[in-house]
Amino acid sequence: MNVWLLAAALLAAGGLAPCLLLGLRGAAQQRLAGLNLAATVTAAVLLLLARGFSRSSYTDLALDLAVLAPAGTLVFTRFLAGEEH
């Protein structure tokens, strides 16, 4: 295990836990923030894994996620805007 894989494991364990907690509880806006933060943390974990395993395919996946996650957030925001309170 090298330092890149250790950093990926620590970020996955310590970074995704608050995102999941926020995504499972709270108001709809808080869940959306948790989802958006989880996508960012996941992209960072995939980049660290790509460096740790020396696999460029993980880098491609991380960059795809980084491009598509904000678009998904905008779609969910659009659904929340139509919600009656």
C-alpha positions in Angstrom: 0.0 0.0 0.0 1.5 3.3 -1.0 0.7 6.8 0.2 -1.8 7.5 -2.6 -3.9 4.5 -1.7 -3.8 5.5 2.0 -4.9 9.0 1.2 -7.8 7.6 -0.9 -8.9 5.3 1.9 -8.8 8.1 4.5 -10.6 10.5 2.2 -13.3 7.9 1.3 -13.8 7.0 5.0 -13.6 10.5 6.4 -15.0 12.5 3.5 -18.0 10.4 2.4 -19.4 9.7 5.9 -20.5 13.3 6.5 -21.9 13.4 2.9 -23.9 10.3 3.5 -25.2 11.6 6.8 -26.2 14.9 5.3 -27.7 13.1 2.3 -29.9 10.8 4.4 -31.2 13.3 6.9 -32.4 16.9 6.8 -34.3 19.0 4.4 -34.3 18.5 0.6 -31.8 21.3 0.1 -29.4 19.8 2.6 -29.7 16.4 0.9 -28.9 18.0 -2.4 -25.8 19.6 -0.8 -24.7 16.3 0.5 -25.1 14.7 -2.9 -23.1 17.5 -4.6 -20.3 17.2 -2.0 -20.3 13.4 -2.3 -19.7 13.7 -6.0 -16.8 16.0 -5.4 -15.2 13.8 -2.8 -15.7 10.7 -5.0 -14.0 12.4 -7.9 -11.0 13.2 -5.6 -10.9 9.6 -4.4 -10.9 8.3 -7.9 -8.0 10.6 -8.8 -6.0 9.3 -5.8 -6.8 5.7 -6.8 -5.7 6.4 -10.3 -2.4 7.7 -9.1 -2.0 4.8 -6.5 -2.7 2.0 -9.0 -1.1 3.8 -12.0 -4.3 3.3 -14.0 -5.4 6.1 -16.4 -8.9 4.7 -16.7 -9.7 5.8 -13.2 -8.6 9.3 -14.2 -11.0 9.3 -17.1 -13.9 8.2 -14.8 -13.0 10.9 -12.2 -13.0 13.6 -14.9 -16.3 12.4 -16.3 -17.8 12.5 -12.9 -16.4 16.0 -12.3 -18.1 17.2 -15.5 -21.4 15.5 -15.1 -22.0 16.0 -11.4 -22.8 19.7 -11.6 -25.3 19.0 -14.4 -27.1 16.4 -12.2 -27.2 19.0 -9.4 -28.9 21.4 -11.7 -31.5 18.8 -12.6 -32.3 18.1 -9.0 -32.4 21.8 -8.2 -35.0 22.2 -11.0 -37.1 19.4 -9.4 -36.8 21.1 -6.0 -37.8 24.5 -7.4 -41.2 23.0 -8.5 -41.9 21.6 -5.0 -44.7 23.3 -3.0 -43.8 24.1 0.7 
